[in-house]
């Protein structure tokens, strides 16, 4: 039982300790939250403290002003009502207050006049108190308009702004011809109107700020309509001013032009904000780095660039469409309106030209930095061409400006593949010379390669004229040349993905330079191989160098020229080459046929001679046989005669 009590005490102590730790942790969290809230709202606390001190100082100044203004009047009334007052009785007051000189300047009025004046002021104040609710509503107009602006109640705010014009016209414009004292009595109305004017500026800023977001066409119409009503309020205010002449039509045209400029600036900010978040290729690189891999980074960059082009296209076209829908139909068919319409169109043209130039500059930088294959280049070209054609519907087609961006990039990519192939061949030759081995320079040459290198099949000429001919199989015996040709054909395959006619001259020039550089590399390799003192397999190295140079001039260079022309779609050249090959094939076939006919004739003559000799021999053998048979017959007859004679003799 004591053990049980001890364990119970220990568990209770642990529970209380846990509660203390939790409470301490909660207190620390609350303290941190309190400090964060204090830090977050420090500016609000400071502003409230400053506002409180400003209010206190303003109240003190007001009390001092009331005391200074009312004390002399109270003294004058007391003197007028005091029957024992004399002229010299205010010396003490002069010494105490220092206001005796000002009071002596004003003559002491009789009590009846002072009381009548006080009664008149009292009636005026009572009439003012009777209009207390109306005055409160009037003084609350600026706050009410501020609340409407913050709540996006534009119609109510514009109604208050119009009422401010009415108030100004009734109370201020009518009293402009009266005395200065009456004007000074309108300080309340002047203050209310000026506050409402400041709220109008806030309303204009808020409306323009709303255009900086993603708004639809109806919302744009609502905002622009509110801004035009604000311009109407300003025109009405200017028209209410008497004694001033205003060209209202010119002012209205200037306001409309300013509205168009504000609209384009606000929508421009919306466009830039969207492209900055999604259209940068640096963001694509950062996103792809999380996934890892060169292919994923490349695809992410391509998708990011294409997405940026698409967003730019949709937003630009949306802004232009909104501008034309809102401002093009707002002019009446008059001379001044047509001039304004021309100004609006010129403004839209300037904005569109600037946007297009910005897009092209951004596209050029992104393409140079992040596009390294022709497939992405082709996709970007298609997207940009669609963007340009879409803008062409509003008269801003810029397809002709895309070629200076994409053609140099295409040439650079193709030349990169060719340069890699040439550098690889040069490095292979140099490494073999330095190591003194010739094994990597020789391959296996099949029988089909010998047959294909002997001539051209006439039946395949038409097929080869429309596609790249098969590589010569004889290059299998020379692997460095074969790899160089593979790199060249890889560049041509990439070229087919994005074939731009404007890049043909630069590609042809790069091809000529590649041929010259390859020849120079092979010549340098041959000179280095012929240098005395070459170690290792010097004989084979010299043989490989000479063979590669001869094979390049004989086979590789013509094949590269034909492949380039076919890849560029030069069908005239291909047809001419096909005709030339056909003529050569026909000539070769004719030579072969003549040779074959000659051989056949010789064989035929030889066969005929052999046949004649055989026939003559057969005839000679036949004649000899017949002579032998005749001889045998003669001998048999002679033998028979002899037998007959001998038989007759015996019988005798």
Buried (B, 14 or more C-beta within 10 A) or exposed (E): EEEEEEEEEEEEEEEEEEEEEEEEEEEEEEEEEEEEEEEEEEEEEEEEEEEEEEEEEEEEEEEEEEEEEEEBEEBBBEBBEEEEEEEEEBEEBBEEBEBBEEBEEEEBBEBEEBBEEEEEEEEEEEEEEEEEEEBEEBEEBBEBBBBBBEEEBBEBBBBBBBBBBEBBBEBBEEBEEEEEEEBEEBEEBBEBBEBBBEBBEBBBEBBBEBBBEEBEEEBBBBBBBBBBBBBBBBBBBEBBBEEEEEEEEEBBBEBBBEBBEBBBEBBBBBBBBBBEEBBBBEBBBEBBEEEEEEEBBBBBBBBBBBBBBBBBBEBBBBBBEBBBEBBEEBBEEEEEBEEBBEBBBEBBEEBBEEBBEBBBEBBBEBBEEBBBEBEBBBBBBEBBBBBBEBBEEBEBBBBEBBBEBBBBBBBBBBBBBBBBBBBBBBEBBBEBBEEEBBEBBBBEBEEEBEEBBEEBEBEEBEEBBEEBBEBBBBBBBBBBBBBBBBBBBBBBBBBEBBBBEEBBEBBBEBBEEBBEBBBEBBEBBBEBBEEEEBEBBBEBBBBBBBBBBEBBEEBBBEBBBBBBBBBBBBEEBBBEBBEEBBEBBEEBEEEEEEEEEEEEEEEEEEEEEEEEEEEEEEEEEEEEEEEEEEEEEEEEEEEEEEEEEEEEEEEE
